[in-house]
Amino acid sequence: MKFVSRRKADPVINVINMVDVFLTLLIFFMMTTTFTSSYGIKIHLPKSGVRSFTSSKKPITIYITKSGKIFYKNKRLSKKQLSLFLKNIKAEKGSPTIVIKADKKSTASSIVNVMGLSIQHGLYKIAIATKK
């Protein structure tokens, strides 16, 4: 009896579906890594040789422009509004770290004012952001 040997077909890998998955992942990672927390406020941080860190997981970031204007996220705050804001933060969140991102051309008095208001409301964990 003679057996007929059938030739097996070569395995085929469908690459098109794999490319679609990789492109989707690439777009996802590109979109999620480009988000920053500067909220469109132009701040040029001063340089420092020390690597900084914050101890709380959700710090409150306050921005000071070179003209001395104070912002939280994208909202401009007066000193009175900042005082009320810090009072509410203390009541709601306890004692988070206050990170001050001040422009390198801003005055020391505007930074000290924000620090003073923070301390006045019992927020003693204060950090000044720099770039290395």
Long-range contacts (C-beta under 8 A, 24 or more apart in sequence): 37-61, 38-63, 39-63, 39-71, 39-73, 39-74, 40-74, 41-65, 41-71, 41-74, 42-103, 43-101, 43-102, 43-103, 44-103, 44-104, 44-105, 45-101, 45-102, 45-103, 45-104, 45-129, 45-130, 45-131, 46-104, 46-130, 46-131, 47-130, 47-131, 47-132, 48-130, 48-131, 48-132, 49-132, 50-130, 50-132, 51-132, 52-127, 52-129, 52-130, 54-97, 54-99, 54-125, 54-127, 55-97, 55-125, 56-96, 56-97, 56-125, 58-93, 58-96, 59-96, 59-97, 59-98, 59-99, 59-127, 60-89, 60-93, 60-96, 60-97, 60-98, 60-99, 61-99, 61-100, 61-101, 61-129, 62-98, 62-99, 62-100, 62-101, 62-114, 63-101, 63-102, 64-100, 64-101, 64-102, 64-103, 64-106, 64-110, 64-111, 64-114, 65-103, 65-106, 66-103, 66-104, 66-105, 66-106, 67-106, 68-106, 68-107, 68-109, 68-110, 70-110, 70-114, 79-113, 79-117, 82-114, 82-117, 83-117, 83-120, 83-121, 86-117, 86-118, 86-120, 86-121, 86-123, 87-121, 89-121, 89-123, 90-121, 90-122, 90-123, 95-122, 95-123, 95-124, 95-125, 96-123, 96-125, 97-125, 97-126, 97-127, 98-123, 98-125, 98-126, 98-127, 99-127, 99-128, 99-129, 100-126, 100-127, 100-128, 100-129, 101-129, 102-128, 102-129
